[in-house]
Amino acid sequence: MTAALELKGVRKSFGRTEIIMGVDLAIEAGERHAIIGPNGAGKSTLFHLISGRYQVSAGQIFLHGEEITDMAPYEINRKGLSRSFQVTNIFPRMSVFENVRCALLWSMGYRYSFWRTVDRDSELTDRTDAVLEQIGLTGRRNILASVLTYAEQRALEIGISMAGGAGVLMLDEPTAGMSHSETEQAVALIRRVSEGRTLVMVEHDMGVVFDLADRISVLVYGEIIACDVPEKIRENRAVKEAYLGALLDEEEATA
């Protein structure tokens, strides 16, 4: 079976400093896959390499069997991979509706045109409203995106990421900065929107990781030291020593 996303010997250096050191990873279609590790492990760098923001120093990246190594971000997006960022990335001066509608334009055949009016396209409006309903923002449809709460802005960004119909959805710390109740709502949203898609996420909240992920990869200093189902990752001695043990102890102490 062809993996939805596959990395072969991927490396990234900035000058003499090697950040990603030969990552091999295959993520199956429909899988929810979490990438965890300590700060500075290279998780966001790996996301940037996959989504085309950074070019690889060596290695190859494949999306549904097609090589996408060093393609431009917009080219990778049009081939069916979309991502969110650690810092919320929306259009604050546009309405919630307009943010999602923009994300749908290319997938619905819109190109650069001065004569085609999007306001008159009932199908585009219906599909935009369907996304808003799915992410729970129908009631906030016509307000400026800047007025949304932080958690709502994160939900909007997820909606923008999924709106174009991408089969592979990448979320970079989707619950960072959220309260417990907001995190619970975000997890429910992520589970809902990732149904039928491949999900790859970077996340520090181990409760979220073990709740959502089918498999977990542990990245430490640019190398994947373990990749397995959550139960085995939790029991893995190398993972405990490098990262998970201290983190779980800290979470238990503050619980």
FIKOLZA-1660 file (N, C-alpha, C; in steps of 0.1 Angstrom, whole numbers, plus 5000, padded with zeros to 4 digits):
% residues 255
   i   px   py   pz ch aa at
   1 5008 4988 5000  A  M  N
   1 5000 5000 5000  A  M CA
   1 5009 5013 5000  A  M  C
   2 5005 5022 4991  A  T  N
   2 5013 5035 4991  A  T CA
   2 5009 5043 5002  A  T  C
   3 5020 5048 5009  A  A  N
   3 5017 5057 5021  A  A CA
   3 5012 5070 5016  A  A  C
   4 5003 5076 5025  A  A  N
   4 4998 5090 5022  A  A CA
   4 5010 5100 5022  A  A  C
   5 5019 5098 5031  A  L  N
   5 5030 5107 5033  A  L CA
   5 5043 5099 5036  A  L  C
   6 5053 5101 5029  A  E  N
   6 5065 5093 5032  A  E CA
   6 5078 5101 5031  A  E  C
   7 5087 5100 5041  A  L  N
   7 5100 5107 5041  A  L CA
   7 5111 5096 5040  A  L  C
   8 5120 5099 5032  A  K  N
   8 5132 5090 5030  A  K CA
   8 5145 5097 5032  A  K  C
   9 5152 5094 5043  A  G  N
   9 5165 5100 5045  A  G CA
   9 5165 5115 5045  A  G  C
  10 5155 5121 5050  A  V  N
  10 5153 5136 5050  A  V CA
  10 5163 5143 5060  A  V  C
  11 5171 5152 5055  A  R  N
  11 5180 5160 5063  A  R CA
  11 5178 5174 5060  A  R  C
  12 5181 5182 5071  A  K  N
  12 5181 5197 5069  A  K CA
  12 5192 5203 5078  A  K  C
  13 5201 5211 5071  A  S  N
  13 5211 5218 5078  A  S CA
  13 5210 5233 5076  A  S  C
  14 5213 5241 5086  A  F  N
  14 5214 5255 5085  A  F CA
  14 5229 5258 5087  A  F  C
  15 5236 5261 5076  A  G  N
  15 5251 5263 5077  A  G CA
  15 5257 5249 5082  A  G  C
  16 5265 5249 5092  A  R  N
  16 5271 5237 5097  A  R CA
  16 5262 5230 5107  A  R  C
  17 5251 5236 5111  A  T  N
  17 5242 5230 5121  A  T CA
  17 5232 5221 5114  A  T  C
  18 5232 5208 5118  A  E  N
  18 5222 5199 5112  A  E CA
  18 5211 5197 5122  A  E  C
  19 5199 5201 5117  A  I  N
  19 5187 5201 5125  A  I CA
  19 5179 5188 5124  A  I  C
  20 5177 5183 5111  A  I  N
  20 5171 5170 5109  A  I CA
  20 5181 5161 5103  A  I  C
  21 5182 5149 5109  A  M  N
  21 5193 5140 5107  A  M CA
  21 5189 5127 5101  A  M  C
  22 5184 5127 5089  A  G  N
  22 5181 5114 5082  A  G CA
  22 5168 5108 5087  A  G  C
  23 5157 5115 5086  A  V  N
  23 5144 5110 5090  A  V CA
  23 5137 5101 5080  A  V  C
  24 5133 5089 5084  A  D  N
  24 5126 5080 5075  A  D CA
  24 5112 5078 5082  A  D  C
  25 5101 5080 5075  A  L  N
  25 5088 5079 5081  A  L CA
  25 5078 5077 5070  A  L  C
  26 5069 5067 5073  A  A  N
  26 5058 5065 5064  A  A CA
  26 5045 5065 5072  A  A  C
  27 5035 5073 5067  A  I  N
  27 5022 5075 5073  A  I CA
  27 5011 5071 5064  A  I  C
  28 5003 5061 5068  A  E  N
  28 4993 5055 5060  A  E CA
  28 4981 5064 5058  A  E  C
  29 4974 5062 5047  A  A  N
  29 4962 5070 5044  A  A CA
  29 4952 5067 5056  A  A  C
  30 4946 5078 5060  A  G  N
  30 4935 5077 5071  A  G CA
  30 4941 5076 5085  A  G  C
  31 4954 5076 5086  A  E  N
  31 4960 5075 5100  A  E CA
  31 4961 5089 5106  A  E  C
  32 4959 5089 5120  A  R  N
  32 4962 5101 5128  A  R CA
  32 4975 5099 5134  A  R  C
  33 4985 5107 5130  A  H  N
  33 4999 5105 5134  A  H CA
  33 5004 5117 5142  A  H  C
  34 5009 5115 5154  A  A  N
  34 5014 5126 5162  A  A CA
  34 5030 5125 5162  A  A  C
  35 5036 5137 5161  A  I  N
  35 5050 5138 5162  A  I CA
  35 5053 5146 5175  A  I  C
  36 5060 5140 5184  A  I  N
  36 5063 5146 5197  A  I CA
  36 5078 5147 5199  A  I  C
  37 5082 5155 5209  A  G  N
  37 5096 5156 5213  A  G CA
  37 5099 5168 5220  A  G  C
  38 5110 5170 5226  A  P  N
  38 5114 5182 5234  A  P CA
  38 5115 5194 5225  A  P  C
  39 5115 5206 5231  A  N  N
  39 5117 5218 5224  A  N CA
  39 5131 5217 5217  A  N  C
  40 5131 5222 5205  A  G  N
  40 5144 5222 5198  A  G CA
  40 5147 5209 5191  A  G  C
  41 5137 5199 5191  A  A  N
  41 5140 5186 5185  A  A CA
  41 5139 5187 5170  A  A  C
  42 5133 5197 5164  A  G  N
  42 5132 5198 5150  A  G CA
  42 5118 5196 5144  A  G  C
  43 5108 5196 5153  A  K  N
  43 5094 5192 5148  A  K CA
  43 5089 5202 5138  A  K  C
  44 5089 5215 5141  A  S  N
  44 5084 5225 5132  A  S CA
  44 5093 5226 5119  A  S  C
  45 5106 5224 5121  A  T  N
  45 5114 5223 5109  A  T CA
  45 5110 5212 5100  A  T  C
  46 5106 5200 5105  A  L  N
  46 5102 5189 5097  A  L CA
  46 5089 5193 5090  A  L  C
  47 5080 5199 5097  A  F  N
  47 5067 5204 5091  A  F CA
  47 5070 5214 5079  A  F  C
  48 5080 5223 5081  A  H  N
  48 5083 5232 5071  A  H CA
  48 5089 5225 5059  A  H  C
  49 5097 5215 5061  A  L  N
  49 5102 5207 5050  A  L CA
  49 5091 5200 5042  A  L  C
  50 5082 5194 5049  A  I  N
  50 5071 5186 5042  A  I CA
  50 5062 5196 5034  A  I  C
  51 5059 5207 5040  A  S  N
  51 5050 5216 5034  A  S CA
  51 5056 5226 5024  A  S  C
  52 5070 5225 5022  A  G  N
  52 5077 5233 5012  A  G CA
  52 5082 5246 5016  A  G  C
  53 5080 5250 5029  A  R  N
  53 5085 5263 5034  A  R CA
  53 5100 5263 5034  A  R  C
  54 5106 5251 5038  A  Y  N
  54 5121 5250 5037  A  Y CA
  54 5124 5239 5026  A  Y  C
  55 5136 5241 5020  A  Q  N
  55 5141 5230 5011  A  Q CA
  55 5149 5220 5019  A  Q  C
  56 5149 5208 5015  A  V  N
  56 5157 5198 5022  A  V CA
  56 5171 5199 5018  A  V  C
  57 5180 5194 5027  A  S  N
  57 5194 5194 5024  A  S CA
  57 5198 5180 5017  A  S  C
  58 5190 5170 5020  A  A  N
  58 5191 5157 5014  A  A CA
  58 5178 5149 5017  A  A  C
  59 5176 5139 5009  A  G  N
  59 5164 5130 5011  A  G CA
  59 5153 5134 5002  A  G  C
  60 5142 5126 5003  A  Q  N
  60 5130 5128 4995  A  Q CA
  60 5118 5127 5003  A  Q  C
  61 5107 5134 4998  A  I  N
  61 5094 5135 5004  A  I CA
  61 5084 5131 4993  A  I  C
  62 5074 5122 4997  A  F  N
  62 5064 5118 4988  A  F CA
  62 5050 5120 4993  A  F  C
  63 5041 5124 4985  A  L  N
  63 5027 5126 4989  A  L CA
  63 5019 5116 4980  A  L  C
  64 5013 5106 4986  A  H  N
  64 5005 5096 4978  A  H CA
  64 5014 5090 4967  A  H  C
  65 5027 5088 4970  A  G  N
  65 5035 5082 4960  A  G CA
  65 5042 5091 4950  A  G  C
  66 5038 5104 4950  A  E  N
  66 5044 5114 4941  A  E CA
  66 5054 5122 4948  A  E  C
  67 5066 5124 4943  A  E  N
  67 5076 5131 4949  A  E CA
  67 5073 5146 4950  A  E  C
  68 5073 5152 4961  A  I  N
  68 5070 5166 4963  A  I CA
  68 5082 5174 4969  A  I  C
  69 5094 5167 4969  A  T  N
  69 5106 5173 4975  A  T CA
  69 5109 5187 4969  A  T  C
  70 5109 5197 4977  A  D  N
  70 5113 5211 4973  A  D CA
  70 5103 5217 4964  A  D  C
  71 5091 5212 4963  A  M  N
  71 5081 5220 4955  A  M CA
  71 5077 5232 4963  A  M  C
  72 5071 5242 4957  A  A  N
  72 5067 5254 4963  A  A CA
  72 5054 5250 4972  A  A  C
  73 5052 5257 4983  A  P  N
  73 5041 5254 4992  A  P CA
  73 5028 5254 4985  A  P  C
  74 5025 5263 4975  A  Y  N
  74 5012 5263 4969  A  Y CA
  74 5011 5251 4960  A  Y  C
  75 5022 5246 4954  A  E  N
  75 5021 5234 4945  A  E CA
  75 5018 5222 4954  A  E  C
  76 5024 5221 4966  A  I  N
  76 5021 5210 4975  A  I CA
  76 5007 5211 4979  A  I  C
  77 5002 5222 4983  A  N  N
  77 4988 5224 4987  A  N CA
  77 4978 5219 4976  A  N  C
  78 4981 5223 4964  A  R  N
  78 4972 5219 4953  A  R CA
  78 4972 5204 4950  A  R  C
  79 4983 5197 4955  A  K  N
  79 4983 5183 4954  A  K CA
  79 4976 5175 4965  A  K  C
  80 4971 5183 4975  A  G  N
  80 4963 5177 4985  A  G CA
  80 4969 5177 4999  A  G  C
  81 4978 5186 5002  A  L  N
  81 4984 5187 5016  A  L CA
  81 4982 5201 5021  A  L  C
  82 4976 5202 5033  A  S  N
  82 4974 5215 5039  A  S CA
  82 4978 5215 5053  A  S  C
  83 4982 5227 5058  A  R  N
  83 4988 5228 5072  A  R CA
  83 4983 5240 5079  A  R  C
  84 4984 5240 5092  A  S  N
  84 4983 5251 5100  A  S CA
  84 4996 5254 5107  A  S  C
  85 4997 5266 5114  A  F  N
  85 5010 5270 5120  A  F CA
  85 5008 5272 5135  A  F  C
  86 5020 5273 5142  A  Q  N
  86 5019 5275 5156  A  Q CA
  86 5013 5288 5159  A  Q  C
  87 5016 5298 5152  A  V  N
  87 5010 5312 5153  A  V CA
  87 4998 5312 5144  A  V  C
  88 4986 5316 5149  A  T  N
  88 4974 5316 5141  A  T CA
  88 4976 5325 5129  A  T  C
  89 4972 5319 5117  A  N  N
  89 4974 5325 5104  A  N CA
  89 4961 5327 5097  A  N  C
  90 4954 5338 5100  A  I  N
  90 4941 5341 5093  A  I CA
  90 4941 5355 5088  A  I  C
  91 4930 5359 5081  A  F  N
  91 4929 5373 5076  A  F CA
  91 4920 5380 5086  A  F  C
  92 4926 5388 5095  A  P  N
  92 4919 5394 5107  A  P CA
  92 4909 5404 5102  A  P  C
  93 4911 5411 5091  A  R  N
  93 4902 5422 5087  A  R CA
  93 4891 5417 5077  A  R  C
  94 4890 5404 5075  A  M  N
  94 4880 5398 5067  A  M CA
  94 4870 5390 5077  A  M  C
  95 4858 5388 5072  A  S  N
  95 4848 5381 5081  A  S CA
  95 4852 5366 5082  A  S  C
  96 4846 5359 5091  A  V  N
  96 4849 5345 5093  A  V CA
  96 4845 5338 5080  A  V  C
  97 4833 5342 5074  A  F  N
  97 4828 5336 5062  A  F CA
  97 4838 5338 5051  A  F  C
  98 4843 5350 5049  A  E  N
  98 4852 5354 5038  A  E CA
  98 4866 5346 5039  A  E  C
  99 4870 5344 5052  A  N  N
  99 4883 5336 5054  A  N CA
  99 4881 5322 5048  A  N  C
 100 4870 5315 5051  A  V  N
 100 4868 5302 5046  A  V CA
 100 4865 5302 5031  A  V  C
 101 4858 5311 5027  A  R  N
 101 4855 5312 5012  A  R CA
 101 4868 5313 5004  A  R  C
 102 4877 5321 5009  A  C  N
 102 4890 5323 5001  A  C CA
 102 4897 5309 5000  A  C  C
 103 4896 5301 5010  A  A  N
 103 4903 5288 5010  A  A CA
 103 4897 5279 5000  A  A  C
 104 4884 5281 4997  A  L  N
 104 4877 5272 4988  A  L CA
 104 4878 5276 4973  A  L  C
 105 4883 5288 4970  A  L  N
 105 4882 5293 4956  A  L CA
 105 4890 5284 4946  A  L  C
 106 4902 5281 4949  A  W  N
 106 4910 5273 4939  A  W CA
 106 4904 5260 4937  A  W  C
 107 4900 5253 4947  A  S  N
 107 4894 5239 4945  A  S CA
 107 4881 5239 4938  A  S  C
 108 4874 5251 4937  A  M  N
 108 4862 5252 4930  A  M CA
 108 4864 5258 4916  A  M  C
 109 4876 5259 4912  A  G  N
 109 4879 5263 4898  A  G CA
 109 4881 5278 4896  A  G  C
 110 4881 5286 4906  A  Y  N
 110 4883 5300 4905  A  Y CA
 110 4898 5303 4903  A  Y  C
 111 4901 5311 4893  A  R  N
 111 4914 5316 4890  A  R CA
 111 4914 5331 4891  A  R  C
 112 4925 5338 4887  A  Y  N
 112 4925 5352 4887  A  Y CA
 112 4916 5358 4877  A  Y  C
 113 4906 5365 4881  A  S  N
 113 4896 5370 4872  A  S CA
 113 4889 5383 4878  A  S  C
 114 4887 5393 4869  A  F  N
 114 4881 5405 4873  A  F CA
 114 4866 5406 4870  A  F  C
 115 4861 5395 4863  A  W  N
 115 4847 5396 4859  A  W CA
 115 4838 5386 4866  A  W  C
 116 4844 5376 4873  A  R  N
 116 4836 5366 4880  A  R CA
 116 4833 5370 4894  A  R  C
 117 4820 5371 4898  A  T  N
 117 4816 5376 4911  A  T CA
 117 4813 5365 4921  A  T  C
 118 4821 5363 4931  A  V  N
 118 4819 5352 4940  A  V CA
 118 4807 5353 4949  A  V  C
 119 4802 5365 4951  A  D  N
 119 4790 5367 4959  A  D CA
 119 4777 5361 4953  A  D  C
 120 4778 5359 4940  A  R  N
 120 4766 5353 4933  A  R CA
 120 4767 5338 4931  A  R  C
 121 4777 5332 4936  A  D  N
 121 4779 5317 4934  A  D CA
 121 4773 5310 4946  A  D  C
 122 4761 5305 4944  A  S  N
 122 4754 5298 4955  A  S CA
 122 4761 5286 4960  A  S  C
 123 4767 5278 4950  A  E  N
 123 4774 5266 4954  A  E CA
 123 4786 5269 4963  A  E  C
 124 4793 5280 4960  A  L  N
 124 4805 5284 4968  A  L CA
 124 4800 5289 4982  A  L  C
 125 4789 5296 4983  A  T  N
 125 4783 5300 4995  A  T CA
 125 4779 5288 5004  A  T  C
 126 4772 5278 4997  A  D  N
 126 4768 5266 5005  A  D CA
 126 4779 5258 5010  A  D  C
 127 4790 5257 5002  A  R  N
 127 4801 5249 5007  A  R CA
 127 4809 5257 5018  A  R  C
 128 4809 5270 5017  A  T  N
 128 4815 5278 5028  A  T CA
 128 4807 5276 5041  A  T  C
 129 4794 5277 5040  A  D  N
 129 4786 5275 5052  A  D CA
 129 4787 5261 5058  A  D  C
 130 4789 5251 5049  A  A  N
 130 4790 5237 5054  A  A CA
 130 4803 5236 5062  A  A  C
 131 4814 5242 5058  A  V  N
 131 4826 5242 5065  A  V CA
 131 4825 5249 5079  A  V  C
 132 4818 5261 5079  A  L  N
 132 4816 5268 5091  A  L CA
 132 4808 5260 5101  A  L  C
 133 4798 5252 5096  A  E  N
 133 4790 5244 5105  A  E CA
 133 4799 5233 5111  A  E  C
 134 4807 5227 5102  A  Q  N
 134 4816 5216 5107  A  Q CA
 134 4826 5221 5118  A  Q  C
 135 4830 5233 5117  A  I  N
 135 4840 5238 5127  A  I CA
 135 4833 5246 5138  A  I  C
 136 4820 5247 5138  A  G  N
 136 4812 5253 5149  A  G CA
 136 4812 5268 5149  A  G  C
 137 4814 5274 5138  A  L  N
 137 4814 5289 5137  A  L CA
 137 4803 5295 5129  A  L  C
 138 4792 5288 5127  A  T  N
 138 4781 5293 5119  A  T CA
 138 4776 5306 5126  A  T  C
 139 4775 5306 5139  A  G  N
 139 4770 5318 5146  A  G CA
 139 4779 5330 5146  A  G  C
 140 4791 5328 5141  A  R  N
 140 4801 5339 5141  A  R CA
 140 4804 5342 5126  A  R  C
 141 4796 5338 5117  A  R  N
 141 4798 5339 5103  A  R CA
 141 4802 5352 5098  A  R  C
 142 4795 5363 5102  A  N  N
 142 4796 5376 5096  A  N CA
 142 4805 5386 5104  A  N  C
 143 4811 5381 5115  A  I  N
 143 4820 5390 5123  A  I CA
 143 4834 5390 5117  A  I  C
 144 4842 5400 5120  A  L  N
 144 4856 5400 5116  A  L CA
 144 4863 5389 5124  A  L  C
 145 4872 5383 5117  A  A  N
 145 4880 5372 5123  A  A CA
 145 4888 5376 5135  A  A  C
 146 4892 5389 5135  A  S  N
 146 4900 5394 5146  A  S CA
 146 4892 5395 5159  A  S  C
 147 4879 5394 5158  A  V  N
 147 4870 5395 5170  A  V CA
 147 4869 5382 5177  A  V  C
 148 4872 5371 5170  A  L  N
 148 4870 5358 5176  A  L CA
 148 4879 5356 5188  A  L  C
 149 4875 5347 5197  A  T  N
 149 4884 5343 5208  A  T CA
 149 4896 5335 5202  A  T  C
 150 4906 5333 5210  A  Y  N
 150 4918 5326 5205  A  Y CA
 150 4914 5312 5201  A  Y  C
 151 4906 5305 5209  A  A  N
 151 4902 5291 5205  A  A CA
 151 4894 5291 5192  A  A  C
 152 4886 5301 5190  A  E  N
 152 4878 5302 5178  A  E CA
 152 4887 5305 5166  A  E  C
 153 4897 5313 5168  A  Q  N
 153 4906 5316 5157  A  Q CA
 153 4914 5303 5153  A  Q  C
 154 4917 5295 5163  A  R  N
 154 4924 5282 5159  A  R CA
 154 4914 5273 5152  A  R  C
 155 4902 5273 5156  A  A  N
 155 4892 5265 5148  A  A CA
 155 4890 5270 5134  A  A  C
 156 4890 5284 5132  A  L  N
 156 4889 5289 5119  A  L CA
 156 4901 5285 5111  A  L  C
 157 4913 5286 5116  A  E  N
 157 4925 5282 5109  A  E CA
 157 4924 5267 5104  A  E  C
 158 4919 5258 5113  A  I  N
 158 4917 5244 5109  A  I CA
 158 4907 5244 5098  A  I  C
 159 4896 5252 5099  A  G  N
 159 4886 5252 5088  A  G CA
 159 4892 5257 5075  A  G  C
 160 4901 5267 5075  A  I  N
 160 4908 5271 5063  A  I CA
 160 4917 5260 5057  A  I  C
 161 4923 5253 5066  A  S  N
 161 4933 5243 5062  A  S CA
 161 4925 5231 5055  A  S  C
 162 4913 5228 5060  A  M  N
 162 4906 5217 5054  A  M CA
 162 4897 5220 5043  A  M  C
 163 4894 5233 5041  A  A  N
 163 4883 5238 5032  A  A CA
 163 4886 5234 5017  A  A  C
 164 4899 5234 5013  A  G  N
 164 4902 5231 4999  A  G CA
 164 4901 5216 4996  A  G  C
 165 4897 5207 5006  A  G  N
 165 4896 5193 5003  A  G CA
 165 4909 5185 5004  A  G  C
 166 4919 5190 5011  A  A  N
 166 4932 5183 5012  A  A CA
 166 4930 5170 5019  A  A  C
 167 4936 5160 5014  A  G  N
 167 4936 5146 5019  A  G CA
 167 4945 5144 5031  A  G  C
 168 4956 5153 5032  A  V  N
 168 4965 5152 5043  A  V CA
 168 4965 5165 5050  A  V  C
 169 4962 5165 5063  A  L  N
 169 4960 5177 5071  A  L CA
 169 4971 5177 5081  A  L  C
 170 4979 5188 5082  A  M  N
 170 4990 5189 5091  A  M CA
 170 4987 5201 5101  A  M  C
 171 4987 5198 5114  A  L  N
 171 4984 5207 5124  A  L CA
 171 4996 5209 5133  A  L  C
 172 5001 5221 5135  A  D  N
 172 5013 5224 5143  A  D CA
 172 5008 5230 5156  A  D  C
 173 5008 5222 5167  A  E  N
 173 5004 5225 5180  A  E CA
 173 4990 5232 5181  A  E  C
 174 4980 5224 5176  A  P  N
 174 4967 5230 5175  A  P CA
 174 4960 5234 5188  A  P  C
 175 4964 5229 5200  A  T  N
 175 4958 5232 5212  A  T CA
 175 4967 5241 5221  A  T  C
 176 4978 5246 5216  A  A  N
 176 4987 5254 5224  A  A CA
 176 4980 5266 5229  A  A  C
 177 4982 5269 5242  A  G  N
 177 4976 5281 5248  A  G CA
 177 4961 5280 5252  A  G  C
 178 4955 5269 5251  A  M  N
 178 4941 5267 5254  A  M CA
 178 4939 5262 5268  A  M  C
 179 4927 5266 5273  A  S  N
 179 4923 5261 5286  A  S CA
 179 4919 5246 5285  A  S  C
 180 4916 5240 5296  A  H  N
 180 4912 5226 5295  A  H CA
 180 4899 5224 5287  A  H  C
 181 4889 5232 5290  A  S  N
 181 4877 5231 5282  A  S CA
 181 4878 5234 5268  A  S  C
 182 4886 5244 5264  A  E  N
 182 4889 5247 5250  A  E CA
 182 4897 5236 5243  A  E  C
 183 4906 5229 5251  A  T  N
 183 4913 5218 5245  A  T CA
 183 4904 5206 5242  A  T  C
 184 4894 5204 5251  A  E  N
 184 4885 5193 5249  A  E CA
 184 4876 5196 5236  A  E  C
 185 4872 5208 5234  A  Q  N
 185 4865 5212 5222  A  Q CA
 185 4873 5211 5210  A  Q  C
 186 4886 5215 5211  A  A  N
 186 4895 5214 5199  A  A CA
 186 4898 5199 5195  A  A  C
 187 4899 5190 5205  A  V  N
 187 4901 5176 5202  A  V CA
 187 4889 5170 5195  A  V  C
 188 4877 5174 5200  A  A  N
 188 4865 5169 5193  A  A CA
 188 4864 5174 5179  A  A  C
 189 4868 5187 5177  A  L  N
 189 4869 5193 5163  A  L CA
 189 4879 5186 5154  A  L  C
 190 4891 5184 5159  A  I  N
 190 4901 5177 5151  A  I CA
 190 4897 5163 5148  A  I  C
 191 4891 5156 5157  A  R  N
 191 4886 5142 5154  A  R CA
 191 4876 5143 5143  A  R  C
 192 4867 5153 5144  A  R  N
 192 4856 5154 5134  A  R CA
 192 4862 5157 5120  A  R  C
 193 4870 5167 5119  A  V  N
 193 4875 5172 5106  A  V CA
 193 4885 5162 5100  A  V  C
 194 4892 5154 5108  A  S  N
 194 4902 5145 5102  A  S CA
 194 4895 5132 5098  A  S  C
 195 4883 5130 5100  A  E  N
 195 4876 5118 5096  A  E CA
 195 4877 5116 5081  A  E  C
 196 4882 5105 5076  A  G  N
 196 4884 5103 5062  A  G CA
 196 4896 5110 5056  A  G  C
 197 4904 5116 5065  A  R  N
 197 4917 5123 5060  A  R CA
 197 4929 5117 5068  A  R  C
 198 4941 5120 5063  A  T  N
 198 4953 5116 5070  A  T CA
 198 4957 5129 5078  A  T  C
 199 4959 5126 5091  A  L  N
 199 4962 5137 5100  A  L CA
 199 4976 5136 5106  A  L  C
 200 4984 5146 5105  A  V  N
 200 4998 5147 5111  A  V CA
 200 4998 5159 5120  A  V  C
 201 5001 5157 5132  A  M  N
 201 5001 5168 5141  A  M CA
 201 5014 5168 5150  A  M  C
 202 5018 5180 5153  A  V  N
 202 5028 5183 5164  A  V CA
 202 5021 5188 5176  A  V  C
 203 5023 5182 5187  A  E  N
 203 5015 5185 5199  A  E CA
 203 5023 5182 5212  A  E  C
 204 5023 5191 5222  A  H  N
 204 5030 5189 5234  A  H CA
 204 5021 5184 5245  A  H  C
 205 5008 5185 5244  A  D  N
 205 4998 5181 5254  A  D CA
 205 4997 5165 5252  A  D  C
 206 5002 5158 5261  A  M  N
 206 5002 5143 5260  A  M CA
 206 4988 5138 5261  A  M  C
 207 4979 5144 5268  A  G  N
 207 4965 5140 5268  A  G CA
 207 4959 5140 5255  A  G  C
 208 4962 5151 5247  A  V  N
 208 4957 5152 5233  A  V CA
 208 4963 5141 5224  A  V  C
 209 4976 5140 5226  A  V  N
 209 4983 5130 5217  A  V CA
 209 4978 5116 5219  A  V  C
 210 4977 5112 5232  A  F  N
 210 4973 5098 5235  A  F CA
 210 4958 5096 5232  A  F  C
 211 4950 5107 5232  A  D  N
 211 4936 5106 5229  A  D CA
 211 4934 5105 5214  A  D  C
 212 4941 5112 5206  A  L  N
 212 4939 5113 5191  A  L CA
 212 4947 5103 5183  A  L  C
 213 4959 5101 5186  A  A  N
 213 4969 5095 5177  A  A CA
 213 4967 5080 5175  A  A  C
 214 4967 5075 5163  A  D  N
 214 4968 5060 5160  A  D CA
 214 4983 5056 5162  A  D  C
 215 4992 5064 5158  A  R  N
 215 5006 5061 5160  A  R CA
 215 5013 5074 5164  A  R  C
 216 5025 5073 5171  A  I  N
 216 5033 5084 5175  A  I CA
 216 5047 5082 5171  A  I  C
 217 5053 5093 5166  A  S  N
 217 5067 5093 5163  A  S CA
 217 5074 5103 5173  A  S  C
 218 5085 5098 5179  A  V  N
 218 5092 5106 5188  A  V CA
 218 5105 5112 5182  A  V  C
 219 5106 5125 5181  A  L  N
 219 5117 5131 5174  A  L CA
 219 5126 5138 5185  A  L  C
 220 5138 5134 5186  A  V  N
 220 5148 5139 5196  A  V CA
 220 5161 5143 5188  A  V  C
 221 5164 5156 5189  A  Y  N
 221 5176 5161 5183  A  Y CA
 221 5177 5157 5168  A  Y  C
 222 5166 5158 5161  A  G  N
 222 5166 5156 5147  A  G CA
 222 5165 5142 5142  A  G  C
 223 5163 5133 5151  A  E  N
 223 5162 5119 5148  A  E CA
 223 5149 5112 5154  A  E  C
 224 5143 5104 5147  A  I  N
 224 5131 5096 5152  A  I CA
 224 5137 5084 5160  A  I  C
 225 5135 5084 5173  A  I  N
 225 5140 5074 5181  A  I CA
 225 5130 5062 5183  A  I  C
 226 5117 5065 5180  A  A  N
 226 5107 5055 5182  A  A CA
 226 5094 5059 5174  A  A  C
 227 5087 5049 5168  A  C  N
 227 5075 5051 5161  A  C CA
 227 5066 5039 5163  A  C  C
 228 5055 5041 5170  A  D  N
 228 5047 5030 5174  A  D CA
 228 5033 5035 5179  A  D  C
 229 5025 5025 5182  A  V  N
 229 5011 5029 5188  A  V CA
 229 5013 5035 5202  A  V  C
 230 5003 5043 5206  A  P  N
 230 5005 5050 5219  A  P CA
 230 5009 5042 5231  A  P  C
 231 5003 5030 5232  A  E  N
 231 5006 5021 5244  A  E CA
 231 5020 5017 5244  A  E  C
 232 5026 5014 5233  A  K  N
 232 5040 5010 5233  A  K CA
 232 5050 5022 5234  A  K  C
 233 5046 5034 5229  A  I  N
 233 5054 5046 5231  A  I CA
 233 5054 5049 5246  A  I  C
 234 5043 5048 5253  A  R  N
 234 5043 5051 5267  A  R CA
 234 5052 5042 5275  A  R  C
 235 5054 5030 5270  A  E  N
 235 5062 5020 5278  A  E CA
 235 5077 5020 5273  A  E  C
 236 5080 5027 5262  A  N  N
 236 5093 5026 5256  A  N CA
 236 5103 5033 5265  A  N  C
 237 5114 5025 5269  A  R  N
 237 5124 5030 5279  A  R CA
 237 5131 5042 5273  A  R  C
 238 5135 5041 5260  A  A  N
 238 5143 5052 5254  A  A CA
 238 5135 5064 5253  A  A  C
 239 5122 5063 5250  A  V  N
 239 5114 5075 5250  A  V CA
 239 5112 5081 5263  A  V  C
 240 5110 5073 5274  A  K  N
 240 5109 5078 5287  A  K CA
 240 5122 5086 5291  A  K  C
 241 5133 5080 5288  A  E  N
 241 5146 5086 5292  A  E CA
 241 5148 5099 5284  A  E  C
 242 5144 5100 5272  A  A  N
 242 5147 5111 5263  A  A CA
 242 5137 5122 5265  A  A  C
 243 5124 5119 5268  A  Y  N
 243 5114 5129 5268  A  Y CA
 243 5102 5126 5276  A  Y  C
 244 5095 5115 5274  A  L  N
 244 5082 5113 5279  A  L CA
 244 5081 5111 5294  A  L  C
 245 5091 5104 5300  A  G  N
 245 5090 5102 5314  A  G CA
 245 5089 5114 5323  A  G  C
 246 5098 5123 5320  A  A  N
 246 5099 5136 5328  A  A CA
 246 5086 5144 5325  A  A  C
 247 5081 5144 5313  A  L  N
 247 5070 5152 5309  A  L CA
 247 5057 5147 5316  A  L  C
 248 5055 5134 5316  A  L  N
 248 5044 5128 5323  A  L CA
 248 5044 5130 5338  A  L  C
 249 5056 5129 5344  A  D  N
 249 5058 5132 5358  A  D CA
 249 5054 5146 5361  A  D  C
 250 5058 5155 5353  A  E  N
 250 5055 5169 5355  A  E CA
 250 5040 5172 5354  A  E  C
 251 5033 5165 5344  A  E  N
 251 5018 5167 5343  A  E CA
 251 5011 5161 5354  A  E  C
 252 5016 5149 5360  A  E  N
 252 5009 5143 5371  A  E CA
 252 5011 5152 5384  A  E  C
 253 5022 5159 5385  A  A  N
 253 5025 5167 5396  A  A CA
 253 5016 5179 5397  A  A  C
 254 5012 5184 5385  A  T  N
 254 5004 5196 5384  A  T CA
 254 4989 5193 5383  A  T  C
 255 4986 5180 5382  A  A  N
 255 4972 5176 5380  A  A CA
 255 4964 5179 5392  A  A  C
% end
